Amino acid sequence: MISVTMRRALLLAVVATTAAALGACNEQLDAGSACPVLCPGIEVPIKDTTLSPILSFDTTIVGYPSLGLEEGIPLASRGDTLDVRGVIRFDSLQKFFAPPGDTSRPVTKLDSATLLLRLNLTESRIPAWVRFDVYDVDTAADDGDFGALLNTFTPGRLVSSVTLQRAQLTDSVIVPIASAWLLNKMNNSLNVRLGLRLVAPGSVSLRVHTIESGLTPQLRYYVWPDTTVAQQSVTPYSKTPLAPPSTANDYRDYAVVAKNAMPAAGPNLMSTGGIPARRAYLKFDVPQWLLDSTTIVRAELQLTQAPQRSYDSGDSITVIGRAVAATRFITDLHRAADLLTAPGLFVSDTIRAAPADSGVRKLEMNALLRVWKSAGTSQEGPQHAIVLSQREEGLHGAELWFYGARAPAAVRPRLRVSYIPRVTYGVP
């Protein structure tokens, strides 16, 4: 006879085997291969369709990353096409110091003043030599008045220069600052606002790290000949604007575009990249039946790249797609295009191409369509939209162009979807 213990073991084995078979059937619905074998009475066809048009609209939005969020200042000089400069503010100079074992006393002498810049030479263009010019760009104009700021880059305001051969450029550069000039600033305005400009015998571009990157620029100097008094090191700081208080942080270090002759994308095109950077906002019109009545196996967004030939047209850059996390209540597109999910979370793959290239580029969106399905049609759900942006946004002058929703049918965006129609069970 079979004992109670053995009967229980056999029962568990039967249950486990049945559950495994049923699980395999459910697990393989997307693949469509195992279920006909394990569940011969059920046929689950996978259907393919290409949806075009798929966008309700698209647009290009300029001005990213937002002021104060840049991880680098893209200094560039490309003749008549591109001129980008930088500003670093040190509005926190101290008029007093305290030697060891002594009382506080005013600063009456400065020595060995320097400006330390941390460089990122990735995707840089460096000719035989490059000169860093540093200007006094302190002005009474309102913050954000970049026109008035650019007017201060004049020979009479030049503070210092340093010229380096290409082989001398490493991950940092030290620019000497006239100590007498800095002491005068300390005894008067206390504001040191330095403008950076590159000069070279040909096209030149590189990046200076900002305080947001963690590799902070520093203004260094000594206030006492005795080595027991440590070198002073000042990091970027801005006193203005006064309101709202957090805005002052945005003006600690930033880029200023003096010239950008990049041709504008046409009315049928979307643009990503450039300086100041552009993002392409794509709003989808996905049929409700596809979200409500199917199991989506795969969804592939197909974009057609349009060639554009300007500077850096042969250099490959990377564009990523990110899901918009903003709800439908947010109607400001610039704001919506800033509220994004992490790269690769719901839109996988990347687009790696040169601006002069053309052809079809693809992004996987099946995970995102499942999110849209689960969120339903509530206004509190995320917008059915994605943003195309450059991976190193605001640090590269090149752009990629893509045909948009108003382009001819053959090149407009389309969505190729593989799906399983909803399977219903029951007695007919």
Helices and strands as residue ranges (DSSP letters): H 4-27, H 35-38, E 47-51, E 55-64, E 72-77, E 82-90, E 96-97, E 105-106, E 111-125, E 129-136, H 146-150, G 155-157, E 158-165, G 166-168, E 172-176, H 179-187, E 192-199, E 204-209, G 211-213, E 218-222, E 232-234, G 245-251, E 253-260, E 269-273, E 277-284, H 288-292, E 294-306, E 317-323, H 333-336, E 351-353, E 359-364, H 366-375, E 385-390, E 399-403, E 414-421
